[in-house]
Amino acid sequence: MDLEHLLDLAGGHTGARALQAALKLGLFEALADGPMQAAALARRMGTAQRETELLANALAALGVLSKSAGHFTLSPAARRFLLASSPNYAGGMVEFEEFIFPLFTRLEECVRQGAPARPADMFQNDPDETRRFMIAMDSLVRARGDADYLAEHLELAGVDTIADIGGGPATYMLALLARHPSLRAAILDLPASLKVTRQLIAAQPVPLRQRLELVEFDYRRDELPAAVDAIFLSNIVHGEDEAVNRALMARCFRGLRPGGRAIIKDHVMSEDLLEPAAGALFSLYLILATRGRDYSFKEIAGWLHEAGFEELQWRRLPAPPFNSSLILARKDGKQMPVVN
């Protein structure tokens, strides 16, 4: 590592804040119809011309915008991910990053004291926080394409019922239901989350919603209300400590029918916890806001084996765009279909 790289790390917040501020100020929407000079851009945004031009210059230098002959234009990535009308809009995640930004000013305190910088409540105690969190998760998955990829590649032959534990905005289950017309799914989540889920799925076709059940459920203490063929956990284990995860795997085992399978999607780390690098960095956010961190395959496999699961498989998803993996496990000796 050279000094330039080191200083880029030290000042990485500058680019992040430029992107977040531009999104909230409406800069990207203002450029949706085509190139614009700084004066016209500032008028459309209702902002100061000099400062608007400097912000746009910074974004152009970062590649988010293009600049030619004094006119600013959206880059293809900005048009795809930063316009609210795009099906790949990632603005919810950009705004969530701004929301959690202050937590990182308390990282030193967190490391010294060994405790989160905020209540580890999964954003359940404030309706605005719950909605912001849920929209961010939905936004990220839609922008990156996780749910569509799994719907296309996850083999669910023989699966009639699936429970998404902590499924939040239902992004994954809606994609699976659309792909598999005979499948029935349930979102098992906390009451505050499910209030937002109902709002987010309201625009979905009625036949699709009729195959999706919303169930109040606390995976830290509740047993599954009915046995299912498959259980899906996306980005759940990283939010909890080892003891909670060990108990959760046991609940999943008890909640599956014979021949049932568990599907875990998460940053699955190498044994030294360094790869993927995104997971190592994400663990810093996790210690600030949760009881968890990103875990290695060896650690997750240990909980699954202890619960009684067999024939574990670790399937890395293609990178890019993904930086996560699947862990597949079965309850008994039946052959389990895998991701192709």
N, C-alpha and C positions, 0 to 999 in steps of 0.2 A: 504493500500500500504506500502511495506517495502522499505528499502534503496536500495536493489538489483534491485527491479522493477523500482524505481525512476532513478537509474543510467543507467539501460538498456534503459530507455526512452531518457535520456540525450545523450547517445552514439549510438542511433539507426542508425545514418548516416553511421557508420562504415560498418555494414553489407550491407547496400544499395550500398555504393560505391564499396565494394568488388565485388558484383554481377555485377554492371554496368561495372567496369573495366575489369572483366573477359570476359564479353560478347564482349566488343570492342576489346580485345586482341586476341580473337579467341580461348580461352581456351576450351570452350565446344565443338566446332567443332573439335579441336585437339584430344579430347577424344572420338569422335564419333565411332571409330573403335574398341575401347576396352581399357583395363587397360594400364596404362603407368606410369613409374617412373618419378620423377621430372626432371632428366637430359634430358630424351628423350622428355618430354613434353615441356621443355624450348627450345630445338632445333627445334621442330616442330613449336612452336609459334614465334621463333626468339627473345626470351626474356632472361633476366638474370636468371641463374638457381636458385640461392639462393632466390631471391625475388619471383620467380615463385612458388617455393615450399612453401614459407610462405603464398602466396595468396591461393594456393590450400589447404593448411592446414586449413586456415580460412574458406574456403568454405565447407571443409569436416566437420569441427566443427559445422557449421550451418546446415548440412544435405543436402547441395546442391550436394556435391560429397561424395563418399565413399572412404575410404583408408584402404588397407589391405596389409601387408608385403611390405610396401613402394610403392605400386602401387595405383594410383588414378583412380577412375571409376565414370562415370556419375550415379547419382541417377535416379530412374524412373521418378521423376518429372523433372529433368534437361533434360533427353532425350526427354520427351514429350513437354516441354515448351521452351527449350533454344536451340534446334537445328533448324536451318532455314528450313530444309527439312520437319519438322513436320507440319501437318495441324493445330496443336494447338500452333504454335510458338508464344510466347509472347514477343519476343525480341524487337519489335517495341515499346511496352509500357515501357520496361526496359530502352531503350535509351531515351524515352521521359521524364521519371523520372529524368534521368541525366540532360537533357536539362533544366528542370524547377528547378532543385536543387538550383541554385544561387538565385532564387526568395525568397527562405525561409530565406536567410540571411537578407532580408529586411522586415521581418514580423513585427518587433518592430516598424519600421518606418511606415508601413502600418496601424498598430493599432493606433499609435499616430495621424496620419494625416487623417485617414479615406478615403484613396484613394488607388487604385491599384498600385502595384510596377512596372507595365509595361502597355503600352496602352491596353485597353480592346477591342482589334481588332479581337479576335478569330483567331489569327495567320494568318491574311489575307494580311499583308503588306510586307511579305518577302516570296518568293516562296519556299525557303528551309524550313522555319518554317511551312508553310502551309502543305507541303508534310510530314514533320516529325509528325505533329499533326494528320493528316489524317491516316497515317500508324499506329500510336499508337492506335487510336480509333478502327481501323479495327483489329489490332493485339489483343487487349484486348477482343473484342467481340468474335473473333474466338477461342481464347484460352479458354475462360470461357464457351462458348457455348450458349450465350444469343440468338443469331439469330436462331439457330437450335431449341432451346427450344420453342421460340415463334412461329416459323413456324409449330411446331408439335402441340402446345396446344392452339393457338389463333384461335377461331372460326370465320371464315370470310364468312359464308353463307350469300348470298345476297350482298356481296361486289364485285363489278366489277372493281372499280378504287380506288386507295389509294395514297395519297400524303405524302411523308416523308419530313417534314419540317426540314431543317438543316441536311439532311440525309448523307452528307459527302461521305464516301467511298462506300455507297450503300450496306453495309453488310447485313442489315436487309431486305431490299427489294429484294435482290437476293435470300435470303433464302425463302421468302414468294412466290416469283414468281416460284421458283423451286417446291414448294409444291402445288401451286394452278395454274394449267395450263391456266385457263381462266382469271386470274387476270392481270390487267395492273397497272403499278406503275409509279410515278414521284418522282424524287429527286429535291426538291426545295432548292437551296442553293446559296451562293455567288459565283461570277465568279472565284476567285482564287481557291476555293474548287472544283468547277466543273472541272477545268483543271486537277486536280489530280484524280477526279472520273473517267474521261474518260480514263486515263492511267490504273487505277486499274481494270476497267471492260473490258478492251480490250481483255483479254484472255477468257472471258465468251462465251458460245455458242451463235451464232448469233440469234437463235430464242428467247433466253432469253433476250438478249439486245434489241431486237425489241419491247419488251413489257415494256421497261424501258425508260422513257423520262427524260432528264436532263433540268431543267428550272432555269434560273437565277432569283433569288428571294431574297429579303431582308425582313425577317419577321418583322422587326421593322417598316416598312412603307408600304409594298406592300400588296394588296389584292390578294387572290388566283386567278390565271388566268382562272380557270374553276371549276365548282362545282364537288365535288367528293363524293364517298360513305363513305370514312374513311380518317382520318388524323392521322398520327403517329408522335409523338414528343419524341425522345429518348435523354435524357440528354440535353435538351434545356432550360427548365425553370430555372435550377440551374445557368445558365450563365447570367441571367438578373435580374434586380431589379423588385420590385413589380409593378411599373407603366407599364413597358414594357410587363410583363407577363399578366397583366389585359387586355391590348390592344390586345395582341396576342390571348388570348382566344376568344375575340370578333371577330377577323378576322377569326379564325377557325370556329366559329359558322356560320358566313356569307358564308364561303367557302364550307360548307357541304350541300348536298342535304337533303331534308326532310327524316327523318329516319336515317340520317348519324350518325357516331360515331367518337368521339375523343379517341385516345389511347395514354396515356402519360406514359412513362417509365422513372423512375428516382429514386434517393434516396428519398423516401417519409418518412419524419421524424415524430416521435412522437410529440405530442403537446408541450412537453418541449424541443424539438430539441436535444435530447440526443441519441435517437435510430433511425436507426442503428448507432453504434459508428463510422463506416466507413464514414457515412455521416457527422457526427459532425467534424471529422478530415478533410474531403475533403473540407468543407466550408472554412478552412484556406487557401487552395490553391485558392479557388474561389475568396476570397477577395483580393488575390495578383494579379490575372490575369484577373478578370472579374468584372462586376457590381453586381454579384449575390451571392447566397449562396444556401444551400439546404433548402427546405421549408417543412412545415408540411402538412399533408392531409387537415387539416382545412383551411390552407391558400390557397392551390390550389383549393380546393372545392369552396371556396368563389369566386374566379375568374370565375370558370366555371358556378356556379349558376348565377352570375351577368350577364354573357354573354347570358344566356338562356338555358344552358344545364340542363338535368333532370336525375334522377335516377343514381347518381354517385355510382361507386363501387370501392373499394380499394382492390386489389389483391396482396398480398405479394408473391413474387417468392420464391421457396425453397432455404433455406440457410443451409449449403453451396450447390452449389458454388456461389449463387447470394446474393447480398446485396441490391437489388433494388426492386421496386414494380411497379405494373401497376395501373393507375387510368383510368377507363372506364366511358365514359359519352355519352349520346345520345341527338340528337337534338329535337326529338318529342316523342310521346307516344308509338312508336313501341317497342316491347320487344327486348332487345339487347342481342345477344349471348355473352357468357363470356368465360374466360379461364377455361378449365376443368382440 
